[in-house]
Amino acid sequence: MNAEAVTKVRESHLQRGAYLYIRQSTLHQVLNNTESGIRQYDLGQRAVALGWRHDQVIVVDVDQGHSGASAADREGFQRLVADVSMGRAGIVLGLECSRLARNNADWHRLLEICALSDTLICDEDGLYDPSEFNDRMLLGLKGTLSEAELHFIRARLRGGQLSKARRGELRRSVTGRTGL
C-alpha cells in the first residue's frame, strides 16, 4: 500500500465493499469509446491494490447509456447511494466525478452521505476522505467543474445548431431531432 492508502484506508473500510461505478452517457459511447469502458473497469484493480479482496469489488454498471445530468433515471446510481447510506460501502470508485454525477445536487448529496457513513471516494487522480475538509473541498470543486463541463458541452451543441440555422443548413427530422 502507498502512503496515501496507509493514512486513509482503515480496517473499517476494508470490512465493507468497494463499489465501482461504471457509466458512459450514450449507447454510442458505450459501443465506440471502448477504451473509456476498459479504463473504468480497470479501476477495480485500484481497490484491490488499496487492500480490498477481488470478491469485495461490487461493479455497478446498469447506467450505461444514461447521462449523469440527473440521478432520476439512473438505477445504478440510486443503488450506490442507498448502499453507501446503509454502510455497505467502504469506498466508491469512479474514473472521474462526471461518471458519478454531473450536477451538484446529486454530487454533494453523495459526498455528504459518504462523509456520514465513513466511505472513501477514489478516482483516477487520487483517494479522498469526504469527512476531511481539504478532500471534501477538492471533491466539491471537481463536481462543480463536471457540472460546468456539461453546460459547455450543451452550449457548444446549441451554438452549432444556431450557426447552421443562420446558414439555412439545419435539418430537423419528424421526431424533432436535429441533424448537425
C-alpha positions as CSV (number, residue, x, y, z in Angstrom):
1,M,0.0,0.0,0.0
2,N,1.2,3.5,-0.7
3,A,1.4,6.3,1.9
4,E,-1.9,7.7,0.8
5,A,-3.7,4.4,1.5
6,V,-1.9,3.9,4.8
7,T,-3.3,7.1,6.2
8,K,-6.8,6.9,4.7
9,V,-7.8,3.3,4.3
10,R,-8.6,1.7,7.6
11,E,-9.7,-1.8,8.6
12,S,-13.3,-0.5,9.0
13,H,-13.3,0.5,5.3
14,L,-11.8,-2.9,4.2
15,Q,-14.6,-4.8,6.0
16,R,-17.1,-3.2,3.6
17,G,-17.5,-3.4,-0.1
18,A,-15.6,-1.5,-2.8
19,Y,-18.3,-0.1,-5.2
20,L,-17.0,0.5,-8.7
21,Y,-19.5,2.8,-10.6
22,I,-19.3,2.5,-14.4
23,R,-21.2,4.8,-16.8
24,Q,-21.0,6.4,-20.2
25,S,-23.6,8.9,-21.3
26,T,-24.8,7.4,-24.5
27,L,-25.0,4.0,-26.1
28,H,-22.9,5.3,-28.9
29,Q,-20.1,6.0,-26.4
30,V,-20.5,2.6,-24.8
31,L,-20.1,0.9,-28.2
32,N,-17.5,3.2,-29.7
33,N,-15.5,4.6,-26.8
34,T,-14.4,1.2,-25.6
35,E,-11.1,2.5,-24.1
36,S,-13.1,4.5,-21.6
37,G,-15.0,1.4,-20.6
38,I,-11.8,-0.5,-20.2
39,R,-10.3,2.2,-18.0
40,Q,-13.4,2.3,-15.8
41,Y,-13.4,-1.5,-15.2
42,D,-9.6,-1.4,-14.6
43,L,-10.2,0.9,-11.7
44,G,-11.4,-2.1,-9.7
45,Q,-7.7,-3.1,-9.6
46,R,-7.1,0.1,-7.6
47,A,-9.4,-1.1,-4.9
48,V,-7.5,-4.4,-4.7
49,A,-4.2,-2.5,-4.5
50,L,-5.7,-0.5,-1.7
51,G,-6.5,-3.7,0.3
52,W,-9.9,-4.9,-0.8
53,R,-10.3,-8.5,-2.0
54,H,-11.4,-9.2,-5.5
55,D,-14.7,-10.6,-4.2
56,Q,-15.4,-7.4,-2.4
57,V,-15.4,-5.3,-5.5
58,I,-19.0,-4.7,-6.5
59,V,-19.4,-3.4,-10.1
60,V,-22.4,-1.2,-10.7
61,D,-22.8,-0.8,-14.4
62,V,-26.5,-0.7,-15.1
63,D,-26.4,3.0,-16.0
64,Q,-24.6,2.5,-19.3
65,G,-26.0,4.9,-21.9
66,H,-27.5,7.3,-19.3
67,S,-26.4,10.8,-18.8
68,G,-25.1,11.9,-15.4
69,A,-27.1,15.1,-15.6
70,S,-29.6,13.7,-13.1
71,A,-29.9,10.7,-10.8
72,A,-33.6,10.4,-11.6
73,D,-33.3,7.7,-14.3
74,R,-30.1,6.1,-13.1
75,E,-31.0,2.9,-11.2
76,G,-27.3,2.1,-10.5
77,F,-26.5,5.5,-9.0
78,Q,-29.6,5.2,-6.8
79,R,-28.5,1.8,-5.6
80,L,-25.0,3.1,-5.0
81,V,-26.3,6.0,-2.8
82,A,-28.6,3.6,-0.9
83,D,-25.8,1.1,-0.2
84,V,-23.4,3.9,0.9
85,S,-26.1,5.3,3.2
86,M,-26.7,1.8,4.7
87,G,-22.9,1.5,5.5
88,R,-22.3,-1.3,3.0
89,A,-19.5,0.6,1.1
90,G,-16.0,1.3,2.4
91,I,-15.1,3.0,-0.9
92,V,-16.7,4.3,-4.0
93,L,-14.6,4.3,-7.2
94,G,-15.3,6.1,-10.4
95,L,-13.0,7.1,-13.2
96,E,-13.8,10.7,-12.7
97,C,-16.5,12.7,-10.9
98,S,-18.5,13.1,-14.1
99,R,-19.1,9.3,-14.1
100,L,-20.8,9.7,-10.7
101,A,-22.8,12.9,-11.2
102,R,-22.8,15.9,-13.5
103,N,-25.0,18.1,-11.3
104,N,-24.0,19.5,-7.9
105,A,-27.2,18.4,-6.1
106,D,-26.5,14.7,-6.7
107,W,-22.8,15.0,-6.3
108,H,-22.9,16.9,-3.0
109,R,-25.6,14.6,-1.7
110,L,-23.3,11.6,-2.4
111,L,-20.4,13.5,-0.7
112,E,-22.4,14.1,2.4
113,I,-23.6,10.6,2.7
114,C,-20.1,9.3,2.2
115,A,-18.8,11.6,4.9
116,L,-21.6,10.5,7.3
117,S,-21.0,6.8,6.6
118,D,-17.2,7.0,6.6
119,T,-16.9,6.0,3.0
120,L,-13.9,6.9,0.9
121,I,-14.0,8.1,-2.7
122,C,-11.4,7.1,-5.3
123,D,-10.9,8.3,-8.9
124,E,-8.1,8.1,-11.3
125,D,-6.4,11.1,-9.7
126,G,-6.5,10.1,-6.1
127,L,-8.1,8.8,-2.9
128,Y,-10.3,11.1,-0.9
129,D,-12.0,11.1,2.5
130,P,-15.1,13.3,2.2
131,S,-15.1,13.8,6.0
132,E,-11.8,15.6,5.7
133,F,-12.1,19.3,4.9
134,N,-9.4,19.5,2.2
135,D,-10.6,16.4,0.4
136,R,-14.2,17.5,0.5
137,M,-13.3,20.9,-0.8
138,L,-11.3,19.3,-3.7
139,L,-14.2,16.9,-4.4
140,G,-16.7,19.8,-4.4
141,L,-14.5,21.6,-6.9
142,K,-14.3,18.6,-9.1
143,G,-18.1,18.3,-9.0
144,T,-18.5,21.9,-9.9
145,L,-16.1,21.5,-12.9
146,S,-18.0,18.4,-14.0
147,E,-21.3,20.3,-13.9
148,A,-19.7,23.3,-15.8
149,E,-18.4,20.9,-18.4
150,L,-21.9,19.7,-19.1
151,H,-23.0,23.3,-19.5
152,F,-20.2,23.9,-22.0
153,I,-20.9,20.8,-24.0
154,R,-24.6,21.8,-24.3
155,A,-23.6,25.4,-25.2
156,R,-21.3,24.2,-28.0
157,L,-24.0,21.9,-29.4
158,R,-26.6,24.7,-29.3
159,G,-24.1,27.1,-30.9
160,G,-23.5,24.7,-33.7
161,Q,-27.3,24.4,-34.2
162,L,-27.8,28.1,-34.3
163,S,-24.9,28.6,-36.7
164,K,-26.3,26.0,-39.1
165,A,-29.8,27.6,-38.8
166,R,-28.4,31.0,-39.7
167,R,-26.9,29.5,-42.9
168,G,-30.1,27.6,-43.6
169,E,-28.4,24.3,-43.2
170,L,-30.1,23.0,-40.1
171,R,-32.2,19.9,-40.7
172,R,-34.8,18.5,-38.3
173,S,-36.4,15.1,-38.5
174,V,-40.0,14.3,-38.0
175,T,-39.1,13.3,-34.4
176,G,-37.6,16.7,-33.7
177,R,-34.0,15.5,-33.6
178,T,-31.5,17.9,-35.1
179,G,-29.2,16.9,-37.8
180,L,-25.9,18.6,-37.4
